């Protein structure tokens, strides 16, 4: 009896070690993740056009795969790439100029806004002498002038660096579409070459990637749909209400969904601020804008998000905010945009890690 008990205990301990200690598959996955993270982090500034092209090609590949069921691959690639270039042209040469014009108009009105705000602030001691004095007002005005001076100096430094930024943008506009086309056209060849550098025992990596790939596809597809719907609904609403800078504010509304929770809070200030500048707080028009804005945000949170992201992995709001801060700090806009898919990747790895067992899985990519 004792020998049988010892054997069962030994098997239990051995299975526990197999369950929690990394095997060759886990080591291969860890190496791929570490090397990939180090390469992206260290080379992101130099190879950013390449990384951006890979991301765009990956996003377009889903449409190519659907068209491949009815058309030859090259025909599908040409159709999708033509649509991509058309959308890019519309954004760059139609939408961006309109947004830029309204942004410049808004910036040009800032001095008038400041003067109006100063006049209102200077009347506060007369209206409420028991709460605020003229000395307090002077201190507030001095602080505001110092802050405005600081921002003005930052704008001058940014404008001095705008020439370099313009040259960089021109290079991106030429290189990124070209590389996107070749990534789509030669996908199989490039993947076959890339796989040669991966460890042979990568079945766990394949399993994790299959789950992550599905989640990223669902997330990105839903996110782009949400941006378009929210921006279009906002533009129609603000135009009907007669709100100034409707295009600029609608674009901000659409982009606000890139940063969950935080974006919706930040975009509230420009929307309501423009309404206050145009009509004042006590006007009925301002109330209509505030109600319309609240309804749009409510529909987005209650209807659009559950409908578009029903297949996505649920993450706690704290996990989403931490992912946004962490990945956004590393990779800027793309890190913020892909914060949820990247957090999903981490979750998939953590869920798969304790259940690692030696098995003969398909190791083909």
C-alpha angles and dihedrals in degrees: 000000000000092000092052090048091050091050092050091048091049091051090049092052092046092050090048091054091048090050099050107024118080118255129194093284092052092047090051091050092048092050092050092049095046095046092044093049093048093048094048093045096047098039100036094103094048100039100032092123088055094049091046090050092050091051093048092046090050091052092049093045091077091061091045091052091053092049091047089070089067105022138039113272096249092051090050091049093051093048094048094044091049090052090048092052091047092053091045090052092049091050095046101040104028111024100033096052091050092048091046092052092052092045091053091048090051092049091049089056093054094092090053090047091051092050091050091048091049091052091050092047093050090056093056096086090055094047098040110018091158092062106035137023135204091255090058090050092051091051091050092049092049090051091049092050091051091050092048090050090052092050091047091055090049091051090052091052090048092051090050089056093044092092091061090045091051092052090048091050091051091051090049092049090055102038103038099057090044093053092043089058094050093045089055095041098046099031097131094046093049094046091049090052092047094049090060088072095052125091116267096233098064104131092121090050090052091050094049092045092052090057094042093046091056092048094047092049092051093045098047094044091050093044094054090047090050092050093051095045095046095046093047094047091047093050093050092046096047092045092052090048091049095239115166121243091022094162094048093048092045092053089050089050091052094046092047091076089064087077107046116222094351097061094053090053095048096048091055092075099057094042096050092035092058090047091052092049091049102044111001131244096280097051121107090230091061090052091051091051092048091050093046091048091050092049092050092050091046093051090048093052099038102035114015100043096048091043098047099037101038090118095047123103111263114241128186114253090241090055090050093051092047090049091050092051094044102044093034089056090055103039107015116214096002090048090053093045093050096037093110095046090047091049087049088053091054090048092050091051093048091048093049097044101074093048097053111137132164107265139151102249128165106275096189118117 
